[in-house]
Structures are given as structure tokens and as C-alpha cells.
């Protein structure tokens, strides 16, 4: 949060041999005016959220090892059947070989999604999804140039949704992805560098019903641009390129789309930071709506240090999903802000308020499954007010 260091308020951690362990615990109360993104006067609920994590990081000078374990329990007072618990675990590290660095990581997340997320099926109860990802990479150093090839595999498993009081399986969208790519950076003067990114992805849907059109696909993308990370007023990374996706089912055709990955950080003073980001990418389908969609996301965050221990934040975000096969569009706009009080190294209190407005097709019949209407998160408004006490060692 902000760019200025605050050693008197930083979580100290616990030293255990050559590792620093940092446990945290957060307790929140909240008011969600529209839990499932539906209309009606009884769609909101007060609730509480309890989350925590334990991270460990090595203090070694040459190699590294880190691990994390976290959980998040969300309880709705008015809708107890929609309460859920998420958890995640991950481990990763780096090993220096000559002038290069070998990295490897694995993570598992078990998380629930309500029927309000753009691009997902509308559900009256939380849908439990899991993701497993393993990645390995190696960075070669050639003077001013570094080249990092990577290989990663991911398994996505989707839980049931509830539509009209009826449970519906989403296992047809379970998939395994395998991806490989390379990132090359050429250092210019100062902290500037030229970036080049190339990546290929194969997606295999493993539980599709006989006779159903296959969602399997392969895609390739290339990005190039400029990266500037100096300790100055401006920092930025601007990448532009193109992505092409080809589907196993000829009815879905092929898609070629411009893509973007950009971030700009502006720090005009020691107490003010403004961060903007923009991404545009192709997304695989998680519903029967279509074979996928093009997702554009933009975010703007302004942080201001009112006092040394009182931090203010304002934020705004925009998401636009354009579905393939003429499936329509979804827009999601958010605006919000927060106040955070830093009491000491071990405790802080924050108040967050966010308003969301979404326009969406809702229940729509999509090609080619013209006999099977797909329920997407519909149009709704929501306000989420949350007060959180955070403790850490």
C-alpha cells in the first residue's frame, strides 16, 4: 500500500532457523445488499468473514524456498445455506545454477463462487471449484538480455450450480491445460527494458457428453513492449500483441484478437500513488454459453497517506466480456474506497465500501446449443460495506 516504507508498522514475522514465518488473522463484518445478483427486497444479508494465512520465506542469500497456507470462511446471516469456506496452499522456490535461476512452484486452491461473477454461470448457491497448477522455469542470463522459458500444467474442476432450485452439474467444463512459453527482456539504459512474450496453450475438456461439440482448443499469443521500473515518479510496463485460438469443433471456428497487458504507476509525492492497469485476453468457457469470450479489464487505484498511520484509497474498475458465436456482452463497473488505520506492527483496522453495477444477457440461448439456454450472471447492482480487524505477528 503506497510506496513509502513504514518499518514501524510492518509485520515483523517470527524467525525460525533460516525462515521468516508470518501468520495473519482477519475478522470482518459486512453488509452485502445483493448476495446472488438478483432483484428483490430480500436479496441482501449481513454477515461475517474470517480469514487467515501462514506464509514462510527463506532468508538464504543464494537460493529461496517459500510456502503459504490460507483459508477464508464467509457466513451470510440471512442465507446460511450460502455460506462457504475457501482454502489454498502453495509452495515454490528457486535454485541458482551458474548465472541462471531454476524456479518451480505448485499451488492448490479450493474456492467458491456465487452467481455474480462476470463470465460464469448464475447460481443460487456457492459453486465449489478447484484449481491445481504446477510450473517450472529457468532464467538464462546473457549480459543485458535474460531469457526465461516456462512450462506449466493446470487442472480446473467445476462444482455444481443451482438454478431454479435444481442442482446442475458443471463437470462438462472440467479441463486440463498445458502451456509453454518464453519471456525475454533486453536491458536498455537505466531501468528500462524491452520485453517479448510468447506463449502457447492447449486446453483439453475431459468430461464432455457424447455428441456434444468439443470445447478443446489450442491458442498462441505474442506480446512485445517496454518495461520501466526505476525508483522514480513513473513506473510502467506496456505490452501489446495478438492471440489466436483454434477449436477442435469446426462449428466454433477460429478467433484472432488483439491483446494488451499494461500497468502504469504514478507517484507524484511521497504520500500519493496512482496505479492504472489494462488487460485484454481470450478466456476459455466455464459455461455452455459459448466456446469462450474476450475479456477486457481496466482498473484505477489512488492511494493517499492522510497521516503516517491513516491511509485512504479510492478505486474504480471496469470489465467487458464479449462472447463468441454472437453470445452478447456483459459489462461490470465497480467504484469504491477504503480507510485503513495502522495501530502498530500487529494490528490494523480498515473500512471498505464498494458499489457494483452489472449489465448482462442473463438467461440467453446461445449457438450451437440452441435447445439448452444457459444462465449467466444477470444484470444487478450491489453494495458491499465491510469492516475488518487484522492481526499479524
TABELSUL-V26212 format. One record per pair of residues at least 24 apart in sequence whose ideal C-beta (glycine too) atoms are under 7 Angstrom apart, sorted by the first residue. I is the first residue (numbers start at 1). GAP is how many residues later the second one is. Records with the same first field share a line. If there is no record, write none. Layout:
I=GAP / GAP
//
This chain:
1=302 / 310
2=271 / 301 / 303 / 309
3=264 / 270
4=266 / 267 / 301
9=300 / 333 / 335 / 336
10=335
11=334 / 381
12=333
14=379
18=40 / 41 / 42
19=37 / 38 / 39 / 40
20=37 / 39
21=33 / 35
22=33 / 370
23=31 / 369 / 370
24=28 / 29 / 366 / 367 / 368
25=27 / 366
26=25 / 26 / 362 / 364
27=362
28=358 / 359 / 360
29=358
30=354 / 355 / 356
31=354
32=350 / 352
33=349 / 350
34=346 / 347 / 348
35=41 / 44 / 47 / 79
36=78 / 79 / 80 / 88
37=78 / 79 / 321 / 340 / 341 / 343 / 345
38=342
45=31 / 32 / 33 / 34
46=31
47=27 / 28 / 29 / 30
48=27
49=24 / 25
62=34
63=30 / 31 / 32 / 33
64=29 / 30
65=28
66=26 / 27
67=24
81=44
82=43 / 44
84=28 / 42
86=24 / 25 / 26
99=42
100=38 / 39 / 40 / 41
101=38
102=36
103=34
104=32
105=30
106=28
107=26
108=24
115=262
116=261 / 264 / 266
117=260
118=201 / 203 / 212 / 214 / 240 / 259
119=164 / 167 / 174 / 176 / 202
120=166 / 167 / 257
121=40 / 49 / 166 / 254 / 255
122=41 / 253 / 254 / 255 / 256
123=38 / 39 / 40
124=38 / 39
125=37
127=31 / 32 / 33 / 34 / 43
128=31
129=28 / 29 / 30
130=27
131=25
144=42 / 43
145=39 / 40 / 41
146=39
147=35 / 37
148=34 / 35
149=33
150=30 / 31
151=29
152=27
153=24 / 25
158=128
163=212
171=36
172=35 / 36 / 37
173=32 / 112 / 113 / 114
174=31 / 32 / 33
175=28 / 29 / 30 / 31 / 109
176=28 / 30
177=24 / 25 / 26
178=24
185=42
190=40
191=37 / 38 / 39
192=34 / 36
193=34
194=32
195=29 / 30 / 31 / 32 / 44
196=28
197=25 / 26 / 42
198=24
203=81
213=36 / 38 / 155
214=34 / 35
215=70 / 76
216=32
217=28 / 29 / 30 / 31
218=28
219=24 / 25 / 26 / 63
220=24
221=38
223=36 / 38
233=33 / 34 / 35
234=32
235=30
236=27 / 28 / 29
237=25 / 26
238=24
243=38 / 39
245=37
247=44
251=117
252=39 / 73
255=27 / 69
257=25 / 37
271=33 / 34
272=32
273=30
274=28
275=26
276=24
287=87 / 89
288=81 / 84 / 86
289=34 / 38 / 77 / 85 / 87
290=33 / 34 / 35 / 37 / 76
291=33 / 34
292=32
293=28 / 29 / 30 / 31
294=28
295=24 / 26
296=24
309=32 / 33
310=31
311=29
312=27
313=24 / 25
325=41 / 42
326=41
327=37 / 39
328=33 / 36
330=28 / 29 / 30 / 31 / 46
331=27 / 28
332=24 / 26
333=24
346=45 / 46 / 47
347=43 / 44
348=42
349=40
350=38
351=36
352=34
353=32
354=30
355=28
356=25 / 26
357=24
//
